[in-house]
Amino acid sequence: MSTITVLSSLATREAYLELVPQFEKATGHKVDTTWAGTVNINKRMADGEVFDLIISSNGSIGDLTKQNKIVVGSAVNLSKTGVGIGVKKGAAKPDVSTADGFKRAMLNAKSIGLSTGPSGVYLEKLFERLGIADAVKPKIRQIPSGGSGPT
């Protein structure tokens, strides 16, 4: 029985924790998982840490492949994720069903929490494309990407 080392973002954690015991039972392999945010995954790999499997965003995997930290052609898309909006309990829910509605909601928001991970990077680029980056910049509160949790 061998041990498979995994460095994974927290984005897939719930499904992962359900599937790994099934995989271990079916294969006899043990899985040793380290949880980290995307920024930390990139740093750990840049620092020379070695894992059998990396689970991270498409952009991160692409960057790591270009740096020869991941075998070219080995990437596989596991899932597709979305971005959500949360509002304070009792507050009116903004209409974000259109680009104009989304822009209004962002311009009217008192603060905007963005992670340093893929969703935050995506939203910053979206704000630029929508022409509201300068207007919302003072409202942005950066939230650290990922974290650590039990294996």
NORZIVEN-V581123 format. One record per helix or strand. SS is the DSSP state (h for helix, s for strand). FROM is the first residue (numbers start at 1). LEN is the number of residues. If there is no record, write none. Layout:
# NORZIVEN-V581123
ss from len
SS FROM LEN
SS FROM LEN
This chain:
# NORZIVEN-V581123
ss from len
s 3 6
h 10 18
s 30 6
h 38 9
s 53 3
h 58 9
h 99 10
s 112 4
h 118 12
h 133 5
s 140 4
